[in-house]
Amino acid sequence: MPTIPEQQESNTSPAELGIAVDIGTTTVAVSVWSLLHRKHLVTVAEKNNQVRYGYDIIRRIAFAVRPPLTGSSTIIETGSSALHYCIIRQLEKMFSKAIFEAGTKLPRGFQPQVKSIVITGNTTMLSFLTAASVNNMAAAPFTPASLFDIETTWGQIREGNVVQNSPELDKPTPELIQIFESSVIPSSTEVYLPPCVGAFIGADTVCSMVAAGFPVPGGKNLPQTLRPWESKITAPLLLADIGTNSELCLYVPEQDDKPCKILCTSAASGPAFEGANISCGMPSIEGAIDKVTYMHEKLNYHTIGEKNPRGLCGTGLISAAAVMLKNKYIDKNGKITREKSKLGDGTYCIELTPAVYLSQQDIRNLQLAKSAVKTGLEFLLEHVEETPVFCIAGGFGSKINLSEATTIGLLPPQLEKRTIQLGNAALSGASALLFSNILRDKARALAKKAIQINLAGIPEFQERFLKGIDF
């Protein structure tokens, strides 16, 4: 195991940096830390460039496993190589930007030196990063090539030499070779890829459990799992990272001499919460409508950065739906009933501005996304007798209005007053793993002990899902 800063603090230079990365299906976040001072220096985030190959995991896997295409004079790269090089290229550029910004915060005379990197993400994203095969992820029983928990180097990741029996990569383009040659990350830099639970419960969920303080299930009273600074948790703890693929975890404490356990499942909620697959959807950046209100018989809005409205982000979509439902612009079935305008194809919409609107199909897409999450949450809640403490992780979850989310049925009503919004818990957990071998051990134990449940395999799932579509 590589030596990490907690063991060498006295020998650590102020110039030495650690980087934590969260590769989300829709967003990539990079956080830079001072290893000496254990201080956060900068975070940069961008839309995942892999969205060009599909907004969700299923479409990207289908692209990755397609055969190579040939043209009259050239061979178009294989899908797996395209996805691998896409994220590598993006990370190289994000690393350069983040390290430059971090360097301005170092003491005068010190040049930044990256010594350690932790990269988290769901199982599919880590597979694309390492160029591991996803052929067995395209159909049941969904068996990933690796569940990771791997210590490697940045050079090996770039070359796709991390997971055994990975497909051979296409040769990098001249542009990529130039990026590699000018990389701010030495090829020998240590990289840790945290463990995954299964095909659809990835390392990002494990890192989120670390950040949320999930205990490791053990024997009665957890005697072998608690550290001196930890206390036994007697109340249930529910964690949700709501996004394109929503991961849900429930810590069930001991009940009637039954041992505690962790149950995990995932809900294919689609990209609506990220502002994608919505007519006027956009990321949570300046100009995005993030709040809708109703005053003086009129819909009003607020935009990020107080800029001119350019579209709707995920939180704005939730807000708009809740306000429109309360004021009878739409009914409980999601049908537009008031102040509707017609689009070019004859379908109805509700205008927020002359250029930003919510179409009937947008509302349907939101209903499908929220029903997937609601169905998963309600299923897990059936496994505990009392209402758990509810932790929402992820950029979207940290910004939504809980009352509005409850209004449209995204969250069960009993959770609204017991909710903690954690922000990007996956990135926080990955950052913690930069500094602690103990927490890396805990991540391994959490991944090993967690019980993965295939929500779609539950006999009554379809019926529950259809019931949850209405507002």
Sequence and secondary structure as in RCSB ss.txt:
>XXXX:A:sequence
MPTIPEQQESNTSPAELGIAVDIGTTTVAVSVWSLLHRKHLVTVAEKNNQVRYGYDIIRRIAFAVRPPLTGSSTI
IETGSSALHYCIIRQLEKMFSKAIFEAGTKLPRGFQPQVKSIVITGNTTMLSFLTAASVNNMAAAPFTPASLFDI
ETTWGQIREGNVVQNSPELDKPTPELIQIFESSVIPSSTEVYLPPCVGAFIGADTVCSMVAAGFPVPGGKNLPQT
LRPWESKITAPLLLADIGTNSELCLYVPEQDDKPCKILCTSAASGPAFEGANISCGMPSIEGAIDKVTYMHEKLN
YHTIGEKNPRGLCGTGLISAAAVMLKNKYIDKNGKITREKSKLGDGTYCIELTPAVYLSQQDIRNLQLAKSAVKT
GLEFLLEHVEETPVFCIAGGFGSKINLSEATTIGLLPPQLEKRTIQLGNAALSGASALLFSNILRDKARALAKKA
IQINLAGIPEFQERFLKGIDF
>XXXX:A:secstr
    GGG GGG  TTEEEEEEEE SSEEEEEEEETTTTEEEEEEEEE GGGGG SSHHHHHHHHTS   B SS B
   HHHHHHHHHHHHHHHHHHHHHHHHHTTS TT   EEEEEEEEE HHHHHHHHT   GGGSSTT   S  EEE
EEEHHHHHHT SSTT        HHHHHHHHT SS TT EEEEEE SSSSS HHHHHHHHHHT     STT TTT
  TT     S EEEEE SSSEEEEEEE  BTTB  EEEEEEE   GGGGT SSTTB  SSTTEEEEEEEETTEEE
EEEGGG    EE HHHHHHHHHHHHHTTSB TT  B SS EE TTS EEEESSSS EEEHHHHHHHHHHHHHHHH
HHHHHHTT SS  EEEEESTTTTTS HHHHHHTTSS GGGGGGEEEEESHHHHHHHHHTT HHHHHHHHHHHHH 
EE  GGGSTTHHHHHHHTS  
